Amino acid sequence: MTSNTDPTPSVRASGFPMGGLLALGLVTDFLDTLGVGSFATTTTALRLGRVVDDEKVPGTLNVGHAIPTILEAALFLTAVDVDILTLVTMVAAGGLGAWFGTGIVVKWPRRTIQRAMAAALLITATFIVLRQTHLFPSGGSSIGLSGGALLLAVAASAVIGSLTSLGIGNYAPTMAVTYMLGMDPKSVFPIMAASASLILPTAAYRFFRSGRFDRRTALGLAIGGVPGVLIAVFLVKELNVTVLLWVVVAVLLYTSATLYRSSLGEGAKMDVPELS
């Protein structure tokens, strides 16, 4: 018999308490509404709590956060001015990217998904570090884009949408692109939220059809996420999250490393045959 041990912690057989899932949805979508994002934080929590099998994490994120994200978009679109052409084209491109990207990811084996998520978390951590060290573009005063800048933003949005299927949230990369092109940070929020409100349901549909997500966890995230969005928009509105973001970076790096280590175990199990 093989002596290889899968380093991935086993998922809780009895299921994670629904109250915990509701709280996770509330906290992560609360932070998402304030600009921290929800995918990276949720991925870390699901792994540390051994809540969902690794290969089901991307699908669970997209299905679970879809409804809160739609609510978030509706609230931002009614409160902030943004150029309609920029909004519509970037949102549509993100949706198309999500459709094709998810169609690829749902067919990947467990080890490939683990390594892709590890890379996704590293990318997210990099964006946060750039933002925290003020190396992130600071943005401009424009509420929209035109010409070559708009074409570049649309192309970037399609790529960002496709990466959502791997668990990379669209907020940080969208900020980087639009700030670099001179958009007002306040006008970027409706674009990010509206893009997510199309990207997530699009990806969620394909994950739902494939069955590669955890229904109970996704339900908890969805129900808990709605009040999280409402609290952030109507009660808190703004919060200094500087220290929190550095904590998030540390946790993302740890989770990325454990995902990669787990993928090595998956490779060993596939490469070494059982001996009788």
C-alpha positions in Angstrom: 0.0 0.0 0.0 1.1 3.5 -0.6 2.3 5.5 2.4 1.5 8.9 0.9 -0.7 11.1 3.0 -2.8 13.9 1.5 -1.9 17.0 3.5 -5.3 18.6 2.8 -7.3 18.7 6.0 -10.4 16.6 5.8 -13.7 18.3 5.4 -16.0 18.2 8.4 -18.2 15.1 7.9 -21.1 16.5 9.9 -21.2 19.9 8.1 -20.1 23.3 9.4 -22.8 25.0 11.6 -25.2 27.1 9.6 -24.8 30.0 12.0 -21.1 30.1 11.2 -21.8 30.1 7.5 -24.3 33.0 7.9 -21.7 34.9 9.9 -19.1 34.3 7.3 -21.4 35.6 4.6 -22.2 38.7 6.6 -18.6 39.5 7.4 -17.1 38.9 3.9 -19.8 40.7 2.0 -19.6 43.6 4.6 -15.9 43.9 3.8 -16.6 43.4 0.1 -18.9 46.5 0.1 -16.2 48.5 1.7 -13.7 47.5 -1.0 -11.7 44.7 0.7 -13.3 42.0 -1.5 -15.0 38.8 -0.5 -13.4 35.9 -2.5 -9.9 35.9 -0.9 -11.3 36.2 2.7 -14.0 33.5 2.1 -11.5 31.1 0.5 -9.2 31.4 3.5 -12.1 30.8 6.0 -13.4 27.8 4.1 -10.0 26.2 4.0 -9.1 26.9 7.6 -12.5 25.7 8.8 -12.3 22.6 6.5 -15.7 23.5 5.3 -15.6 22.7 1.6 -13.4 20.4 -0.6 -10.8 22.4 -2.5 -12.2 21.6 -5.9 -15.6 23.0 -4.9 -14.3 26.3 -3.4 -14.5 28.4 -6.7 -18.0 27.3 -7.4 -19.1 27.9 -3.8 -17.7 31.4 -3.9 -19.5 32.4 -7.1 -22.8 30.8 -6.2 -22.8 32.0 -2.6 -21.8 35.6 -3.2 -23.9 36.2 -6.3 -27.1 37.5 -4.7 -25.3 39.9 -2.2 -23.2 41.2 -5.1 -26.3 42.0 -7.1 -27.8 43.9 -4.2 -24.4 45.8 -3.8 -24.5 46.8 -7.4 -28.0 48.1 -7.2 -27.2 50.3 -4.3 -24.0 51.7 -5.8 -25.6 52.4 -9.2 -28.2 54.6 -7.6 -25.7 56.5 -5.5 -22.7 57.3 -7.7 -22.3 58.9 -11.1 -20.5 56.9 -13.8 -20.4 57.0 -17.6 -23.0 54.6 -19.0 -21.0 53.5 -22.0 -18.0 52.6 -19.8 -20.2 50.8 -17.3 -22.1 48.7 -19.9 -19.1 47.7 -22.0 -16.9 46.7 -19.1 -19.7 44.8 -17.4 -20.6 42.9 -20.6 -17.0 42.0 -21.2 -16.7 40.7 -17.6 -19.7 38.6 -18.1 -18.4 37.0 -21.3 -15.0 36.4 -19.7 -16.8 34.6 -16.8 -18.8 32.4 -19.1 -15.8 31.1 -21.0 -13.5 31.0 -18.1 -15.9 29.0 -15.9 -16.5 26.6 -18.8 -12.8 25.7 -18.7 -12.4 25.5 -14.9 -15.3 23.2 -14.2 -13.5 20.5 -16.2 -10.2 20.8 -14.3 -9.0 18.1 -11.8 -8.6 18.8 -8.1 -4.8 19.3 -8.3 -5.0 21.9 -11.1 -7.7 23.8 -9.2 -5.6 23.8 -6.0 -2.6 25.2 -7.8 -4.7 27.8 -9.7 -6.3 29.0 -6.4 -2.8 29.2 -4.8 -1.7 31.4 -7.7 -5.0 33.4 -7.4 -4.4 34.1 -3.8 -0.8 35.2 -4.5 -2.1 37.6 -7.1 -4.7 39.0 -4.8 -2.1 39.5 -2.0 0.1 41.3 -4.5 -2.6 43.8 -5.5 -3.3 44.5 -1.8 0.3 45.1 -1.0 0.6 47.5 -3.9 -2.5 49.3 -2.6 -1.2 49.4 0.9 2.3 50.7 -0.1 0.8 53.4 -2.3 2.3 51.9 -5.5 -1.2 51.4 -6.7 -2.3 54.0 -9.3 -4.2 56.8 -7.4 -6.8 57.4 -10.1 -8.0 60.7 -11.7 -11.2 62.7 -11.9 -12.9 61.1 -15.0 -16.3 59.3 -14.5 -15.8 57.4 -17.8 -13.4 56.3 -20.6 -13.3 56.6 -24.3 -11.2 55.6 -27.3 -8.2 53.4 -26.7 -8.5 53.7 -23.0 -12.0 52.3 -23.1 -10.9 49.4 -25.4 -8.1 48.5 -23.0 -10.5 48.6 -20.0 -13.0 46.4 -21.8 -10.3 43.8 -22.7 -9.0 43.9 -19.1 -12.5 43.4 -17.8 -12.9 40.2 -20.0 -9.7 38.8 -18.6 -10.7 39.7 -15.0 -14.1 38.1 -15.5 -12.5 34.8 -16.7 -10.2 34.8 -13.6 -13.2 35.0 -11.3 -13.8 31.3 -11.9 -10.5 30.6 -10.1 -11.4 32.6 -7.0 -9.8 35.9 -7.9 -12.2 38.8 -7.0 -12.7 41.5 -9.6 -12.3 44.5 -7.3 -8.5 44.8 -6.9 -7.6 44.2 -10.6 -10.4 46.5 -11.8 -9.2 49.2 -9.5 -5.6 48.8 -10.8 -6.8 49.1 -14.5 -9.3 52.0 -14.1 -7.1 54.0 -11.7 -4.2 53.7 -14.2 -6.5 55.0 -16.9 -7.4 58.1 -14.9 -10.9 57.2 -13.5 -12.3 58.7 -10.3 -12.1 56.0 -7.6 -15.7 56.8 -6.6 -17.0 56.2 -10.1 -15.1 52.9 -10.3 -17.2 51.3 -7.5 -20.4 51.1 -9.5 -18.4 49.4 -12.3 -16.8 46.9 -10.0 -20.1 46.1 -8.3 -22.1 45.9 -11.5 -19.4 43.8 -13.1 -19.5 41.4 -10.2 -23.3 41.3 -10.3 -23.0 39.9 -13.8 -19.8 37.9 -13.5 -20.8 36.0 -10.4 -24.2 34.8 -11.6 -22.8 33.9 -15.0 -20.1 31.8 -13.4 -22.5 30.5 -10.8 -24.8 29.2 -13.5 -22.1 27.1 -15.0 -20.8 25.9 -11.6 -24.4 25.0 -10.7 -24.9 22.9 -13.7 -21.6 21.1 -13.2 -22.5 20.5 -9.5 -19.0 21.6 -8.4 -20.0 23.7 -5.4 -21.3 23.1 -1.9 -25.0 23.9 -1.8 -25.3 24.3 2.0 -22.3 26.6 2.2 -23.4 28.7 -0.7 -26.8 29.1 0.8 -25.3 30.3 4.1 -23.1 32.8 2.3 -26.0 34.2 0.3 -28.4 34.6 3.2 -25.7 36.1 5.5 -24.2 38.3 2.8 -27.4 40.4 2.2 -27.4 42.0 5.7 -23.7 42.4 5.5 -24.1 44.6 2.4 -26.9 46.6 4.0 -25.0 47.3 7.2 -21.9 48.5 5.2 -24.0 50.8 2.9 -26.5 52.3 5.4 -24.8 52.1 8.8 -21.0 52.0 8.5 -20.5 53.6 5.0 -16.7 54.0 5.5 -14.1 52.2 7.6 -10.4 52.4 8.0 -9.3 48.9 6.9 -5.5 49.5 6.7 -4.5 47.1 9.5 -7.1 44.5 8.4 -5.7 44.4 4.9 -2.2 43.6 6.2 -3.7 40.7 8.2 -5.5 39.6 5.0 -2.2 39.6 3.1 -0.6 37.3 5.7 -3.5 34.9 5.7 -3.6 34.8 1.9 0.1 33.9 1.7 -0.4 31.1 4.3 -3.5 29.8 2.5 -1.7 29.9 -0.9 1.2 27.9 0.5 -1.1 25.2 2.0 -3.1 24.9 -1.2 0.1 24.3 -3.2 1.4 21.8 -0.6 -1.9 20.0 -0.8 -1.6 19.9 -4.6 1.7 18.1 -4.2 0.0 15.5 -2.2 -2.6 15.1 -4.9 0.1 14.6 -7.5 1.8 11.9 -5.3 -1.5 10.0 -5.0 -1.9 10.0 -8.8 1.6 9.2 -9.6 2.3 6.4 -7.2 0.1 3.3 -7.8 -1.4 1.2 -5.0 0.5 -2.1 -4.3 -1.3 -5.2 -3.1 
